[in-house]
Amino acid sequence: MSQAPLYPSSVALPGTLTLAPILTALALAGCAASPNQPTGVIDITVKPGDTGTCESTPCQVKLVMPPGKGTYEVTGNEVRVGTFPAGQTVALGGYWQSQKFAIVGAGVPPVYVYIPADR
């Protein structure tokens, strides 16, 4: 006499075998579309939308300015850093604390640079 299995076998529904790879591909595409997360020791180069980590203090920060004409003002933690030419990679200076850099009037997302506290 045969016994019924303790756990029913899974039954594949039509389309489920093709749905899993599609969902996996969409999940991986979402990861690829996330903002850049650069890291650096002593210095770091970031662009609008980045969230970077510098592993030492002070950290020399370079910013890739958005394209355009003329110049943009850059602020760090809402304090004016300077005015820099569009389309260039510029040196913002050395920082001892984490910063949120904004490029005023460019219509681009801010840049976050995390810098460890000196112990």
VOPAGU-2260 file (C-alpha; in pm, 1 decimal, decimal comma):
REM VOPAGU-2260
SITE   aa  ch    i         X         Y         Z
SITE  MET   A    0       0,0       0,0       0,0
SITE  SER   A    1     151,2     336,5     -94,3
SITE  GLN   A    2     129,6     635,2     128,9
SITE  ALA   A    3      60,4     989,8      19,7
SITE  PRO   A    4     370,2    1213,3      34,3
SITE  LEU   A    5     406,1    1433,0     341,0
SITE  TYR   A    6     452,9    1737,5     122,6
SITE  PRO   A    7     267,6    1777,3    -203,2
SITE  SER   A    8     492,4    1812,5    -504,8
SITE  SER   A    9     506,3    2156,6    -656,0
SITE  VAL   A   10     303,1    2202,5    -965,3
SITE  ALA   A   11     438,5    2439,5   -1226,2
SITE  LEU   A   12     183,7    2681,5   -1356,0
SITE  PRO   A   13     199,1    2791,0   -1717,0
SITE  GLY   A   14     443,8    3078,5   -1756,8
SITE  THR   A   15     615,8    3042,9   -1418,5
SITE  LEU   A   16     933,5    2901,4   -1565,6
SITE  THR   A   17     971,9    3202,7   -1792,8
SITE  LEU   A   18     865,5    3456,1   -1530,1
SITE  ALA   A   19    1152,1    3385,5   -1286,2
SITE  PRO   A   20    1434,1    3478,9   -1528,8
SITE  ILE   A   21    1248,7    3794,7   -1628,3
SITE  LEU   A   22    1207,3    3903,8   -1266,0
SITE  THR   A   23    1574,6    3828,3   -1197,4
SITE  ALA   A   24    1682,5    4035,6   -1496,4
SITE  LEU   A   25    1466,2    4327,9   -1382,4
SITE  ALA   A   26    1610,0    4310,5   -1030,1
SITE  LEU   A   27    1965,6    4313,4   -1166,0
SITE  ALA   A   28    1885,8    4602,8   -1397,6
SITE  GLY   A   29    1759,8    4799,3   -1097,0
SITE  CYS   A   30    2092,4    4743,3    -922,8
SITE  ALA   A   31    2285,6    4854,4   -1228,8
SITE  ALA   A   32    2083,6    5176,6   -1244,7
SITE  SER   A   33    2163,6    5276,7    -886,6
SITE  PRO   A   34    2392,8    5576,1    -824,2
SITE  ASN   A   35    2766,3    5530,9    -839,7
SITE  GLN   A   36    2940,5    5459,9    -507,8
SITE  PRO   A   37    3308,7    5544,0    -551,3
SITE  THR   A   38    3563,0    5488,7    -274,5
SITE  GLY   A   39    3906,9    5631,5    -220,9
SITE  VAL   A   40    4198,2    5660,1      17,3
SITE  ILE   A   41    4349,1    6008,8      51,6
SITE  ASP   A   42    4140,9    6135,7    -242,9
SITE  ILE   A   43    3815,3    6065,6    -421,7
SITE  THR   A   44    3659,9    6176,3    -750,4
SITE  VAL   A   45    3280,4    6205,3    -755,1
SITE  LYS   A   46    3010,2    6326,0    -993,3
SITE  PRO   A   47    2651,3    6444,1    -938,6
SITE  GLY   A   48    2437,4    6172,2    -779,2
SITE  ASP   A   49    2732,0    5981,8    -629,4
SITE  THR   A   50    2753,9    5865,9    -269,3
SITE  GLY   A   51    3121,9    5807,8    -205,2
SITE  THR   A   52    3337,8    5703,8      85,5
SITE  CYS   A   53    3689,0    5829,6     152,3
SITE  GLU   A   54    3883,0    5600,0     384,7
SITE  SER   A   55    4115,8    5860,4     536,6
SITE  THR   A   56    4127,5    6214,3     669,4
SITE  PRO   A   57    4183,7    6464,0     535,1
SITE  CYS   A   58    4027,1    6359,9     206,7
SITE  GLN   A   59    4100,2    6548,9    -114,7
SITE  VAL   A   60    3772,5    6573,7    -306,6
SITE  LYS   A   61    3754,2    6618,8    -683,4
SITE  LEU   A   62    3419,6    6685,1    -849,9
SITE  VAL   A   63    3324,5    6620,3   -1212,5
SITE  MET   A   64    3117,7    6925,1   -1297,5
SITE  PRO   A   65    2807,6    6882,2   -1516,4
SITE  PRO   A   66    2827,2    6994,1   -1879,0
SITE  GLY   A   67    2710,2    7338,6   -1971,1
SITE  LYS   A   68    2836,3    7687,8   -2035,1
SITE  GLY   A   69    2999,6    7918,1   -1787,9
SITE  THR   A   70    3043,0    7835,8   -1421,3
SITE  TYR   A   71    2849,4    7688,9   -1130,9
SITE  GLU   A   72    2870,9    7763,7    -761,2
SITE  VAL   A   73    2944,1    7461,0    -543,0
SITE  THR   A   74    2845,6    7438,8    -177,3
SITE  GLY   A   75    2957,7    7187,2      84,6
SITE  ASN   A   76    2719,3    7139,3     377,0
SITE  GLU   A   77    2548,3    7461,1     261,9
SITE  VAL   A   78    2871,3    7666,4     280,5
SITE  ARG   A   79    3010,5    7814,8     -40,7
SITE  VAL   A   80    3316,0    7621,6    -164,1
SITE  GLY   A   81    3371,9    7820,1    -483,5
SITE  THR   A   82    3272,9    7878,8    -844,1
SITE  PHE   A   83    3397,0    7627,6   -1100,0
SITE  PRO   A   84    3378,7    7583,1   -1480,2
SITE  ALA   A   85    3115,0    7352,4   -1629,0
SITE  GLY   A   86    3235,1    7025,7   -1780,3
SITE  GLN   A   87    3564,7    7012,4   -1589,2
SITE  THR   A   88    3697,0    6794,9   -1305,9
SITE  VAL   A   89    3778,8    7038,0   -1026,9
SITE  ALA   A   90    3958,8    7009,7    -692,9
SITE  LEU   A   91    3731,8    7115,8    -406,3
SITE  GLY   A   92    3997,1    7082,9    -135,8
SITE  GLY   A   93    4074,1    6864,5     165,0
SITE  TYR   A   94    3796,4    6771,3     408,6
SITE  TRP   A   95    3798,8    6626,3     760,7
SITE  GLN   A   96    3422,2    6571,2     785,1
SITE  SER   A   97    3150,4    6416,6     569,4
SITE  GLN   A   98    3008,0    6656,6     311,7
SITE  LYS   A   99    2699,7    6708,5     102,1
SITE  PHE   A  100    2804,9    6896,0    -210,8
SITE  ALA   A  101    2546,0    7080,2    -418,0
SITE  ILE   A  102    2598,2    7237,1    -758,3
SITE  VAL   A  103    2376,5    7544,0    -741,7
SITE  GLY   A  104    2153,9    7602,7   -1044,1
SITE  ALA   A  105    2271,0    7296,7   -1239,9
SITE  GLY   A  106    1958,0    7089,2   -1175,2
SITE  VAL   A  107    2163,0    6781,5   -1081,1
SITE  PRO   A  108    2143,7    6565,1    -767,6
SITE  PRO   A  109    2381,0    6639,3    -478,5
SITE  VAL   A  110    2700,0    6446,9    -405,1
SITE  TYR   A  111    2756,7    6283,6     -67,5
SITE  VAL   A  112    3108,3    6205,9      51,6
SITE  TYR   A  113    3144,0    6015,2     378,2
SITE  ILE   A  114    3470,8    6073,0     560,6
SITE  PRO   A  115    3558,1    5883,8     879,5
SITE  ALA   A  116    3592,7    6080,3    1200,0
SITE  ASP   A  117    3956,5    6109,0    1305,8
SITE  ARG   A  118    3998,9    5911,5    1628,3
